[in-house]
């Protein structure tokens, strides 16, 4: 029997699709990477019975990056990144071993067909990544590229999935090339500018409060929109103007406030003249009465940008968070695919079927039943972008199923969908024109005729107003008051996320998939802050950067050049432009801009020095420099670092933690005072030498390593002195004693987040010179307090192995890591002490597994 392998984008999708296609009759087993399942069933494919194997990846398989040596910021000129630096595709998540998983999955079958069931923006790129991963195996076997198919669907429903299987297509190589071009351009351009300006400005200023001064072809114009609005606010000069306010009444009716036809004047004397002309009459005469029935159109079908706008403005949810929720609703089958630019339903879309799914929801059941009985109104004609249908609810849900934010987004999507097939809102607008003296005034009001779609979207409804009086031409009203009112023009407000999304869409900055990412980036970089009402207020850093770009090269921040690039990328996707030509042409343009930017950086620096403090004038004295023995200043603002103003040297530090002096101890290699880094969130701490942290002293060390990874053979602070055993969770880490943690003693992995608490309230814990005969881990000598000793006969001292000694069995507790059971391979390795393998291969005794299980599971 032949075998068909199907690959979905995510494990949850694979499970849902397999369940539909097998009609619930499939078997499941975990794949070799532990993250993806393999679901199997028998079915029919192209007229013959086959064995289906359904599996998945976990998002993108590969990511683009420079080869290793070009990732060294200190040794590589950023200008080389435009052309000389080779790129390579690396596994996006190496821990998942996705390439090996796919290749083994292919070898495990009699390969005949591939069906790539991807359904995301850039899905062709993802399909291409899967094909590239399995290409070596395909070439050896009998699988031909003609045997690769694409199943396109927009919702996880039985109908959509079966229709997709009956209309299989081929992966679009041009679309994949378009995505590849965008990735390479963003990588080369972004990294070159980011590296240069980050090193330049962080080396000069101490209070930038951003760990990365990043630049991006889309990110920077996005920031530019926010700063442009800020500049308008700052440069705004209020103007005084005057309006005439008139009130009239008739009999005992409530007074009417009238609007002046001239609206306003900017000269007080002119305004007073018009008031005097109006005051010549004490009566207001009705000149005309008009009544018009008007329609407020129902909304077009929902696309991604509109969903993001409404989620931000009405639901108070940021774009990134909104997309995460929408993707979850999609993979669970509640809504159709949430990344689409289309606002027009295809002719064959089952609107009635989607509406019937909502008939039992008590919130809108009445409106749904009425529509089904009277007939659906055809949705307004929108734009067909040729990607996916508009965002539509696919099955009923409740708040209990979806959670608070999930339900709020689902409720809006559902209300919007029902509104698109409802009637327009109809209302009667009445306008009465008056004349007082020589001046014309009017008042108007709206009366609801038919709520239509606003019954589902009440926030768009016609506001309740006091009924307009009944009158006709020639009627007179008594003038209650006429006065000149002074007012002032007001500045615009800061851009909201919804307004920014609109500007990005208008100017072609980003795609529906990337717009949330760009907005999130400028927030993460501390270029803007999100204020009340989801308003985006630029920080000092964001403002100065944009002003600097305008001063050096305005095209770096204006949307025009990126918009032009996006058009070329779209032509690649359509097969109308050459991949290499577009890539090379764009890189040539930005390379010239980069060189001009570097030459012009002093003019941008003039703005920076006005707004930020020199690094030498920032921070507080903390530890002594090993070169001049003067105090270095600790700069807390991101990125935290130490600066010696006498030597004019800056030394990197670990981020996202607290730094303090470590007992005034010094590094034996360079005489720098050690500092202690502590992470309150993870409960980890370790000492480090500021000089060694930035300048690794040994070949087997890398930049950014502390004393807990230092391989110095005799230093009392190094791994050789405090290393205990191999980490029970990660491949390369060593559990290192934290000598500052008493009386709540702990050892922590020097690579991952595993923290092991042990020997609480012990008086002293030391790493002994001896090693365990069973697992090769270093023995630990513990002095217990007399009142809390767990040892028999009141003994207070014991030396043993943390992993193997039964005396220590109940005194060890793992934290900050999800442990797999040792029998499942989570702790399959033996110990490794501070000698880092000096005894050869560590032993793996049977009782080691039991010991770890007893301690950690």
Helices and strands as residue ranges (DSSP letters): E 2-8, H 11-21, E 27-30, E 37-45, E 48-56, E 62-66, G 68-71, G 78-82, E 87-91, G 94-96, H 98-107, E 111-117, H 123-140, G 145-147, E 148-150, H 158-166, H 173-202, H 219-235, E 240-249, E 256-260, H 268-278, E 283-296, H 304-313, H 319-331, H 351-356, H 365-374, H 399-420, E 425-436, E 439-450, G 452-455, G 458-460, E 476-488, H 497-507, H 515-524, E 528-531, E 535-538, H 540-552, G 554-556, H 560-573, H 579-599, H 601-611, G 615-617, E 620-624, E 631-635, E 641-644, E 649-652, E 658-666, E 673-679, E 684-689, H 690-694, G 707-709, H 719-722, E 723-726, E 734-737, E 746-749, E 755-758, E 764-771, E 778-783, G 786-788, G 792-794, E 797-800, G 806-811, E 812-815, G 822-824, H 846-856
